[in-house]
Amino acid sequence: MWKYLGITLGVTTLLTGFASGVLGIQLSDGTNAFEKAPRLLDAITTYSSVRVPAAKYYFTIAVPENAGEPLGKIVIGQRYSPETIRFSPEKTVAFEGTYTNRGKSFTINEAQWDRQFETVTVTFDPPIEPGNTITLGLKPIQNPDYGGVYLFGVTVFPVGENSAGLYLGVGRLHFYQNGDRQ
């Protein structure tokens, strides 16, 4: 039965996409999804020492030409880390290219820090079109007090209210106590 249901959903999705002229995937429940997955390319920090207030964290994501849908939202959530890092969402930036090769700025519609779930959610207006590499810069209040590896899960959403998030994996940042960097 599950095999039949999967084939039916796949055919329905394919036919819906062709009939509507939409390049992305629309599931039978109306949910929008990427046709080809974006990729998390890099996660870096400008300062890797603990307690630095001037640091920024950059996450670079490639949205392939054949993604089918524009990128509407990115959610970055801290995972399994020694302490919670708080952010200043109003200082979030987004630009084309990488941290070392910056292009034009992308317009951020809204950036929110959810302290309870330890996530930063960023929405774009206009959305990021397929074929772009985007770097999202987050501003922490300061680097953590304790050294160690800090993991940040990255999830992307195509444009639209009814869109399926796609988890890209974790960005890994390593912070060092004074003198313990090797």
N, C-alpha and C positions, 0 to 999 in steps of 0.2 A: 504494500500500500504506500509506504513512504517513497519508494522508488517512483511509483506512478505519480504521486503528488509532486515530487521534485521535477519530473519531466513536464508535468502540466504547468507548474509555476514558471519553469524556464521558457516553455513555448509561449505562454501568455505574456511573459516579460518581453521576449523577443518580438512578438507580434505587436504589442503595445508600442514598443519603441519605433518599429518601422511605420506603423499606421500614423503615429503622431508626428513623425519627423524629428523626434527628440533623439539626440545622439547618446545620451546617458541611458541608464537602466531605470525603468520604473517597475517596481514589483507589483504583483497583483493586488496588494493592499493599498497601492498609491504611493508607497515610499520611494523617494529618489535615492539612487546609489551611483557611485562611480563605476564607469565601465572598465577603466584601467586604474589601478591603485596608485595614488601619490606615494612618494617615498621619503622617509626621514633620512636626510643626508648627513647631518652633523648637529652636534650640541656642544657649545663652548662657553666659557666664561672669560670675561676680560681680566679678572683677578681671581686667583685660586687660593689665596690665603684666607684664613678665618677672620671674621668680624670686619671685613672691608666694606665701607658704606658706598663706595663709588662703583661697585661692580655692575655689570649687565650680563644677562644670560641670553645667548642667541641660539635659536633652533632653525635650521635650514631644511626646507621641504621642497621637493620637486613635484610639480603637477604636470604629468605627461600630456603631450599633444592629444592623445586619444583617451583622456580621462572621461570625456563625454559630458561632464557637468563641471561648472565652475566651482571653485572652493569658496564656501560661504562662511565657514567657522572653523576655528582651531581651539581645542581644549587641551591644556597642559596641566597635568596633575602630579603632585609629588607622591612617590611610592616608596615605602620601606626605607626611610632615611632616618638617621640618628636624631634629627630635630626638624620641626616645621620651619620653613622659610616663608616669611610674609613678603607680599609684593605691593608695589605702588602701580595699580593698573593705569592710572592717568599718564604714566610715563612710558607706556608701551609704544613701540615703533614697529613698522613693517616696511620692508623695501624689497625690490627686485634684486636678485643675485645673492651673493654670499657676504659674510661678515667682512672679508678682505676685498671684495669686489662689488661694491654697492652700486645699485642702479636707482631708478626712480622710486619714490615713496608710494606705498599703497595706502588708501584711505581706510582708517579704522572707524567703523560705525560705533562700536562699543567695546570696552574692555572691562571685565569684572573679576575681582578676586573674591572667591568663596572660601572663607576661613574654615568653615565646618568641613568641607570636602577637600580642602587644600588644592583648589584648582583655579587656574586663570582661564577665562573664556574670552575669546576675541572674535568679533564678527566684522565682516568687511562690507563696505558699500562704496563703490560697486564690488561685486565678488571678484576673486582672482581667476582669470581665464586660464583654461588649459594651455600648456606650453610654457608656463612661467616657473621660475625658481623663486621662492619667497623665503626671506629670513625674517623671523619674528624676534624682536628684542624685548625681553622682560626686565624690569628694574626691581630687584629685591630691596627691601628696606636696608638690609646689609647681608653680607655672607653669614653663614651659620657660625655659632660659637664653637662648635666641635668639628674637628677634621673628620674626613671619611668620604665614602662614596655616597652621593645623593642621586637618586633616580627620578626621572620625570617622564611619565607616560604621555604620549602624544596621540591625540585622536583628532581626525579631520572629518568635516561634514560637507557634503555638497550643498549648493544653494537650495533654499526652500524650507518651509515650515516642517514638512513631513520628509525629513531626510535621514538616511541611515549613516551613523557614525562608523568610521573605519579606524581601528586602532593600528598605528604604524609601528609601535614599539617604544623603547625607552631611550631617552637622552641621558647620558651618564656624565655627571660633573664630579670631580674629585677636589676636595678642599683640604688644605694642609695646615697643621699647626705651625707656628713659627719654628723654623729650623728642621722640620721633619720631612721636607720635600727631597726626594731622591732623584 
